[in-house]
Amino acid sequence: MQTEQLDATFAALADPTRRAILARLAEGEATVMQLAEPFELSQPAISKHIKVLEKAGLVSRSRDAQKRPCKLEAEPLGEAIDWLEQYRQFLEQRYAKLDALLDTLKSVNDPPAGTN
């Protein structure tokens, strides 16, 4: 189940329009019309993007009279961050080893102080 959720989250995040929609929703709830405003896309196209985000669990919609505002759901993003964290730690260890190697090479190639 976690793999399916990660797949859906990363697939949803792969599109720049969907990332922009999430960024807008991070500021607060918005209707589909409000979300469509900054894009040169039709409302049905934006609705399709929102459905992808909903399927991934990144967005939910509620009813408010005639409106159906969209809301950011951050939990799947937290799960993706947790998954990525293990790779960040791996990369930091690799960079630390590289830094140590570069320091060693620099000290071997530097002339002793006072000789030029």
LOVEXDO-397999 format. One record per residue: residue in three letters; chain; y negated, x, z of N, C-alpha, C in turn. Coordinates in Angstrom, 3 decimals. Layout:
BEGIN
REC res chain      nyy      nxx      nzz     cayy     caxx     cazz      cyy      cxx      czz
REC Ala     A        Y        X        Z        Y        X        Z        Y        X        Z
...
This chain:
BEGIN
REC res chain      nyy      nxx      nzz     cayy     caxx     cazz      cyy      cxx      czz
REC Met     A    1.199    0.816    0.000    0.000    0.000    0.000   -1.261    0.858    0.000
REC Gln     A   -1.276    1.938    0.782   -2.455    2.796    0.828   -2.709    3.423   -0.540
REC Thr     A   -1.657    3.801   -1.243   -1.821    4.387   -2.574   -2.454    3.383   -3.522
REC Glu     A   -2.011    2.139   -3.471   -2.585    1.108   -4.338   -4.061    0.896   -4.023
REC Gln     A   -4.405    0.908   -2.745   -5.806    0.734   -2.351   -6.647    1.901   -2.845
REC Leu     A   -6.154    3.128   -2.677   -6.895    4.295   -3.163   -7.060    4.242   -4.674
REC Asp     A   -6.000    3.861   -5.386   -6.083    3.747   -6.841   -7.161    2.748   -7.241
REC Ala     A   -7.181    1.591   -6.585   -8.168    0.561   -6.907   -9.576    1.033   -6.569
REC Thr     A   -9.728    1.718   -5.439  -11.044    2.213   -5.028  -11.574    3.233   -6.024
REC Phe     A  -10.752    4.224   -6.358  -11.215    5.266   -7.278  -11.426    4.714   -8.691
REC Ala     A  -10.603    3.765   -9.109  -10.800    3.148  -10.429  -12.134    2.396  -10.457
REC Ala     A  -12.444    1.702   -9.376  -13.712    0.971   -9.308  -14.892    1.932   -9.292
REC Leu     A  -14.748    3.044   -8.581  -15.833    4.020   -8.476  -16.013    4.858   -9.741
REC Ala     A  -15.061    4.796  -10.651  -15.113    5.619  -11.865  -16.242    5.192  -12.807
REC Asp     A  -16.741    3.992  -12.652  -17.763    3.485  -13.560  -19.157    3.608  -12.942
REC Pro     A  -20.111    4.192  -13.663  -21.465    4.366  -13.095  -22.176    3.051  -12.785
REC Thr     A  -21.914    2.009  -13.559  -22.537    0.717  -13.272  -22.038    0.176  -11.941
REC Arg     A  -20.740    0.292  -11.697  -20.190   -0.201  -10.431  -20.699    0.627   -9.254
REC Arg     A  -20.857    1.938   -9.451  -21.418    2.764   -8.377  -22.857    2.341   -8.090
REC Ala     A  -23.615    2.020   -9.129  -24.999    1.573   -8.948  -25.042    0.222   -8.233
REC Ile     A  -24.112   -0.643   -8.541  -24.037   -1.936   -7.853  -23.761   -1.711   -6.373
REC Leu     A  -22.834   -0.827   -6.056  -22.539   -0.534   -4.652  -23.752    0.066   -3.948
REC Ala     A  -24.466    0.943   -4.641  -25.665    1.543   -4.052  -26.692    0.454   -3.743
REC Arg     A  -26.843   -0.495   -4.644  -27.776   -1.608   -4.396  -27.305   -2.451   -3.216
REC Leu     A  -26.009   -2.716   -3.137  -25.488   -3.544   -2.049  -25.547   -2.824   -0.703
REC Ala     A  -25.635   -1.508   -0.728  -25.802   -0.760    0.522  -27.149   -1.089    1.166
REC Glu     A  -28.082   -1.578    0.376  -29.398   -1.978    0.887  -29.381   -3.391    1.455
REC Gly     A  -28.357   -4.170    1.120  -28.249   -5.543    1.602  -27.613   -6.449    0.561
REC Glu     A  -27.279   -7.651    0.987  -26.649   -8.625    0.098  -27.529   -8.924   -1.107
REC Ala     A  -26.871   -9.312   -2.213  -27.608   -9.656   -3.434  -26.773  -10.613   -4.263
REC Thr     A  -27.465  -11.443   -5.030  -26.772  -12.343   -5.953  -26.436  -11.575   -7.235
REC Val     A  -25.600  -12.182   -8.062  -25.248  -11.561   -9.345  -26.506  -11.363  -10.190
REC Met     A  -27.389  -12.342  -10.179  -28.635  -12.218  -10.951  -29.467  -11.037  -10.450
REC Gln     A  -29.565  -10.872   -9.149  -30.319   -9.743   -8.597  -29.647   -8.420   -8.961
REC Leu     A  -28.336   -8.400   -8.954  -27.617   -7.176   -9.298  -27.751   -6.849  -10.783
REC Ala     A  -27.899   -7.868  -11.613  -27.993   -7.656  -13.060  -29.367   -7.157  -13.499
REC Glu     A  -30.404   -7.397  -12.682  -31.788   -7.088  -13.084  -32.008   -5.683  -13.639
REC Pro     A  -31.551   -4.611  -12.963  -31.892   -3.276  -13.474  -31.052   -2.822  -14.676
REC Phe     A  -30.096   -3.618  -15.081  -29.191   -3.197  -16.156  -29.496   -3.922  -17.452
REC Glu     A  -29.189   -3.261  -18.550  -29.297   -3.900  -19.857  -27.941   -4.496  -20.213
REC Leu     A  -27.391   -5.238  -19.267  -26.100   -5.892  -19.446  -26.270   -7.378  -19.189
REC Ser     A  -25.400   -8.164  -19.786  -25.449   -9.602  -19.556  -24.920   -9.932  -18.163
REC Gln     A  -25.252  -11.124  -17.700  -24.736  -11.558  -16.402  -23.205  -11.607  -16.410
REC Pro     A  -22.546  -12.075  -17.491  -21.085  -12.056  -17.500  -20.511  -10.636  -17.401
REC Ala     A  -21.193   -9.661  -18.001  -20.717   -8.265  -17.913  -20.827   -7.760  -16.484
REC Ile     A  -21.938   -8.077  -15.820  -22.106   -7.682  -14.424  -21.054   -8.391  -13.566
REC Ser     A  -20.789   -9.656  -13.857  -19.772  -10.404  -13.113  -18.403   -9.747  -13.235
REC Lys     A  -18.094   -9.215  -14.404  -16.811   -8.513  -14.579  -16.761   -7.267  -13.704
REC His     A  -17.860   -6.539  -13.647  -17.916   -5.358  -12.779  -17.725   -5.764  -11.316
REC Ile     A  -18.361   -6.844  -10.926  -18.241   -7.314   -9.541  -16.803   -7.724   -9.238
REC Lys     A  -16.132   -8.331  -10.198  -14.724   -8.721   -9.986  -13.846   -7.498   -9.764
REC Val     A  -14.115   -6.416  -10.482  -13.369   -5.169  -10.268  -13.620   -4.655   -8.853
REC Leu     A  -14.879   -4.699   -8.436  -15.232   -4.253   -7.080  -14.600   -5.150   -6.021
REC Glu     A  -14.546   -6.443   -6.287  -13.893   -7.379   -5.357  -12.404   -7.096   -5.259
REC Lys     A  -11.773   -6.888   -6.406  -10.332   -6.610   -6.422  -10.011   -5.346   -5.626
REC Ala     A  -10.913   -4.378   -5.657  -10.732   -3.135   -4.910  -11.098   -3.301   -3.440
REC Gly     A  -11.627   -4.471   -3.071  -12.002   -4.714   -1.690  -13.338   -4.106   -1.305
REC Leu     A  -14.111   -3.647   -2.293  -15.393   -3.002   -2.026  -16.545   -3.989   -1.921
REC Val     A  -16.324   -5.199   -2.418  -17.359   -6.231   -2.416  -16.715   -7.556   -2.027
REC Ser     A  -17.455   -8.346   -1.271  -17.017   -9.714   -0.983  -18.161  -10.651   -1.338
REC Arg     A  -17.815  -11.915   -1.569  -18.827  -12.927   -1.865  -18.692  -14.055   -0.857
REC Ser     A  -19.817  -14.600   -0.471  -19.827  -15.741    0.435  -20.584  -16.878   -0.230
REC Arg     A  -20.558  -18.026    0.415  -21.302  -19.181   -0.103  -22.526  -19.413    0.783
REC Asp     A  -23.659  -19.543    0.122  -24.902  -19.875    0.813  -25.599  -20.929   -0.046
REC Ala     A  -25.307  -22.178    0.233  -25.802  -23.305   -0.566  -25.336  -23.126   -2.015
REC Gln     A  -26.268  -22.964   -2.938  -25.917  -22.799   -4.352  -25.645  -21.340   -4.719
REC Lys     A  -25.988  -20.439   -3.833  -25.850  -19.010   -4.122  -24.511  -18.484   -3.632
REC Arg     A  -24.054  -17.417   -4.259  -22.856  -16.713   -3.808  -23.205  -15.236   -3.678
REC Pro     A  -23.891  -14.863   -2.592  -24.315  -13.466   -2.454  -23.132  -12.509   -2.324
REC Cys     A  -23.317  -11.327   -2.879  -22.322  -10.257   -2.797  -22.683   -9.351   -1.633
REC Lys     A  -21.664   -8.824   -1.004  -21.852   -7.960    0.161  -20.943   -6.747    0.027
REC Leu     A  -21.459   -5.584    0.397  -20.674   -4.348    0.388  -19.643   -4.383    1.511
REC Glu     A  -18.420   -4.010    1.203  -17.344   -3.861    2.189  -16.973   -2.385    2.204
REC Ala     A  -17.297   -1.706    3.278  -17.216   -0.244    3.309  -15.839    0.306    3.686
REC Glu     A  -14.957   -0.502    4.213  -13.675    0.026    4.693  -12.894    0.805    3.629
REC Pro     A  -12.755    0.289    2.405  -12.045    1.080    1.393  -12.711    2.424    1.100
REC Leu     A  -14.042    2.476    1.198  -14.738    3.746    1.001  -14.380    4.723    2.115
REC Gly     A  -14.270    4.219    3.335  -13.863    5.064    4.457  -12.475    5.633    4.267
REC Glu     A  -11.571    4.813    3.738  -10.211    5.292    3.473  -10.213    6.372    2.394
REC Ala     A  -11.050    6.200    1.379  -11.149    7.218    0.325  -11.733    8.510    0.882
REC Ile     A  -12.721    8.391    1.753  -13.323    9.574    2.376  -12.291   10.301    3.229
REC Asp     A  -11.504    9.561    3.983  -10.452   10.172    4.799   -9.462   10.937    3.924
REC Trp     A   -9.097   10.353    2.790   -8.162   11.002    1.882   -8.766   12.275    1.295
REC Leu     A  -10.047   12.200    0.911  -10.724   13.364    0.347  -10.951   14.468    1.377
REC Glu     A  -11.068   14.097    2.633  -11.348   15.057    3.701  -10.302   16.172    3.755
REC Gln     A   -9.053   15.828    3.552   -8.014   16.858    3.598   -8.222   17.911    2.506
REC Tyr     A   -8.743   17.509    1.379   -8.995   18.451    0.291  -10.271   19.256    0.535
REC Arg     A  -11.236   18.659    1.196  -12.435   19.397    1.571  -12.069   20.535    2.519
REC Gln     A  -11.212   20.241    3.488  -10.778   21.277    4.429  -10.020   22.387    3.699
REC Phe     A   -9.172   22.017    2.759   -8.434   22.998    1.959   -9.404   23.897    1.199
REC Leu     A  -10.412   23.298    0.570  -11.385   24.083   -0.189  -12.211   24.991    0.715
REC Glu     A  -12.576   24.504    1.882  -13.335   25.348    2.813  -12.526   26.574    3.218
REC Gln     A  -11.233   26.409    3.442  -10.373   27.548    3.778  -10.322   28.536    2.619
REC Arg     A  -10.218   28.017    1.398  -10.191   28.897    0.221  -11.509   29.661    0.071
REC Tyr     A  -12.630   28.973    0.283  -13.932   29.630    0.184  -14.104   30.685    1.274
REC Ala     A  -13.600   30.417    2.460  -13.688   31.398    3.545  -12.906   32.657    3.174
REC Lys     A  -11.736   32.494    2.577  -10.943   33.645    2.134  -11.670   34.412    1.036
REC Leu     A  -12.277   33.690    0.113  -13.028   34.329   -0.969  -14.220   35.098   -0.405
REC Asp     A  -14.937   34.496    0.547  -16.062   35.185    1.182  -15.611   36.477    1.850
REC Ala     A  -14.476   36.422    2.549  -13.960   37.615    3.219  -13.605   38.692    2.197
REC Leu     A  -12.995   38.300    1.101  -12.639   39.253    0.054  -13.897   39.875   -0.555
REC Leu     A  -14.891   39.057   -0.834  -16.139   39.579   -1.408  -16.842   40.528   -0.450
REC Asp     A  -16.820   40.215    0.845  -17.405   41.118    1.841  -16.676   42.451    1.853
REC Thr     A  -15.352   42.405    1.772  -14.552   43.635    1.746  -14.874   44.458    0.507
REC Leu     A  -14.919   43.819   -0.646  -15.221   44.527   -1.890  -16.623   45.111   -1.865
REC Lys     A  -17.562   44.377   -1.309  -18.934   44.874   -1.231  -19.013   46.102   -0.334
REC Ser     A  -18.324   46.068    0.802  -18.386   47.215    1.729  -17.693   48.443    1.116
REC Val     A  -16.687   48.254    0.293  -16.001   49.370   -0.359  -16.895   49.980   -1.446
REC Asn     A  -17.659   49.141   -2.147  -18.489   49.597   -3.258  -19.884   50.040   -2.856
REC Asp     A  -20.340   49.705   -1.627  -21.664   50.103   -1.170  -21.626   51.581   -0.773
REC Pro     A  -22.638   52.359   -1.213  -22.701   53.764   -0.753  -23.073   53.809    0.716
REC Pro     A  -22.664   54.841    1.423  -23.025   54.969    2.834  -24.546   54.987    2.977
REC Ala     A  -25.025   54.523    4.129  -26.462   54.468    4.385  -27.059   55.865    4.335
REC Gly     A  -28.243   55.988    3.740  -28.940   57.271    3.683  -28.584   58.110    2.466
REC Thr     A  -27.637   57.671    1.627  -27.301   58.426    0.412  -27.651   57.585   -0.797
REC Asn     A  -28.434   58.128   -1.667  -28.807   57.445   -2.918  -28.834   58.413   -4.035
